[in-house]
């Protein structure tokens, strides 16, 4: 029996965007106009065969057709509606899902409008602070953070860019990058031979706090002496990517999702980092090693001369059709709770506009620096994830240089946990071992949480002065 998908609203929106009538599309699909009308109103399913035929007629983005795309939209919409601004409205999660399914364009408009409102609110606060301090008004925040736009683009591509993978493989052949011990020398030789760029390692006094500095006019690339071997290789491969992959970087960065020059520049930097990871950790050999060593992050890092963060990031990019690795999610966070990097191929939902859940083991990682911690996490929807977390330190330039510390979290659905060495000896079926977590307090409906900081979206705040529960927001039977 053919699998049927509820894609009516998406098919209708796609048809209208191409200015094709319902009758014309039905004729080209080989079905009746009345049947297409039922499909567009989700009264009939859209079979995989029809989807293939549709892709031959209209420019179909199969990723946008994925149910995961709806789930992400619902999660983001619920997070937006968790703002106290909407406190007085009676909101139901089922209605939000129906809205995301039937009117995806309206949901995206709401999200974009809220982003504009939020940034305008923050800008107003910054403006008030500047005026009260008597400061100049230069450097006011933009309407939307470039980092958010780039994160959205990476997520939409599932953090996999085949053109950059192909470019990295071509470079590995041309520069003879077969031995990790000679990677730096061979890359430097390649850059000199093909582009006339000389690579020099300079003292910190010359670099003036920079780690990498490229002068295209002089044909010189300077790298700081404080970079260790793996980081030195990475920075060199990054610059090679900026030079040799310019056309590919510009093509991807021209996506309309990136609205400013700053966003496009940041995107090229992120993609050059992707390229560097693909050079130092070639797809096939890295995937083979990851499976063989059961995703041992530290061991893989040693073998491919990469840091813990670089290795974790590379694990999230193993999405080649027919040769996928474990679908991971990844998050980088600082001790103040600021999320500076996030990606999810596992289905885990990260809060986009609000804080994170303090019960995640990524926060506990700061209590045991350098130690890998494991956790079985259950989200409010019942899904269970297996996660590892550890702190990482950014290297300094000497005794007086500041030391920057982050925590990295890497996780997957519990069904994949046995593929990871970190699950050895753990009872993954034990209910006692599971830690209830949520995207954020506003999106989590668990009322018995002692660490709840705000009331949940779908439960209005009720205060009884004479009673106190496990948290201020937990209801108590009287």
Buried (B, 14 or more C-beta within 10 A) or exposed (E): EEEEBBBBBBBBBBBEEEEBEBEBBBEBBEBEBEBBBBBBEBEBBBBEEBBEBBEEBBEBEEEBBBEEBBBBBBBBBBBBBBBEEEEEEEBEBEEBBEBBBBBBEEBBEBBEEBBEEBBEEEBEEBEEEBEEEEEEEEEEBEEBBBBBBBBBBBBBBBBBBEBBBEBBBEBBEEBEBEEBEEBBEBBBBBBBEBEEBEBEBBEBEEBEEEBBBBEEEEEBBBBBEBBEEBBBBBBBBBBBBBBBBEEBBEEBBEBEEBBBEBBBBBBBBBBBBBBBBBBBBBBEEBBEBBEEBBBBBEBBBEBBBBBBBBBBBBBBBBBBEEEEBBBBBBBBBEEEEEBEBBBBBBBBBBBBBBBBBBBBBBBBBBEEEEEBBBBBBBBBEEBBBBBBBBBBEEBEBEEEEEEEBBBBBBBBBBEBBEBBBBBEEBEBEEEEEBBBBBBBBBBBEBBEBEEBBBBBBBEEEEEEEEEEBEBEBBBEEE
